[in-house]
Amino acid sequence: MRQIIIYPGEDNHWVVECPSLPGCVSQGITKEEAIKNIKEAINGYIKAMEEDNLPVPEERFETMVMAV
């Protein structure tokens, strides 16, 4: 299980990233598409790490929403 962050980006696309996997970022035209794409990106990231015999980073983030 991985936490993701999703937010509106440029050109009306949604950007989504997985903070526990550095550089694991994707996007989509809709939120649903962006979430589908980050799932694929996460799976590919982890598979590549395992194939290279590298340790897969553990989930380590806590989330908080703050009004400023």
N, C-alpha and C positions, 0 to 999 in steps of 0.2 A: 504494500500500500504506500502510495506517495502523495504528498501534498502538492498542489499546483496553485499557481497564481494566474488569474485571467483578468485582462484589462483591455479596454479599447485602444487600438493602435491607429496608425495612419491609414488612409484610404478605406475607412470603414471596415477594417479587418479587426479580428480579435487576436490578441497576442496571449500566449500561454507559456508558462515556464515552470520547470520543476526545480526549486531551489536546492534540493539535496543532491542533484546531479548537475554540477557546474556546466553551463553551456547548453543544457538540454532545453531548447526553446522551439516553439512551433507557432503556427497561426492558422486562422480559418476565417472565412467570410461570415459564418455564424458561430455562436458559442458552441453549438453542438459539433460543428465541423472542427473547430479548434480543439475541443476536448478529445475527439476521435484521433486527431493528428498527434496530440501530445502523448496519447496512449501508445501509438505506434513508435514515436520518438523514444519514449521511456524504454519500451521493450527492446528497440534496436540498440540503445545506449548500453543497457545491461548485458545484452548478448555480446556486444563488442568487447566489453570489459572482461566477461567470462572467457571469451575466445582468446584474449590476450593474456589470460591468467593474471589479471589485475583484480584487486579487491573492489567490490561494488560498494560505493558509499552507502552508509545506512541513513535512513530518514532521521533527521536531527533537528528539525525546525518546529517551533511552536508558532502559532499564529495569533494575532490580536488585531482587532479593529479599534481604531481610535478616532474620535471626532476632534478636529482641530479648528 
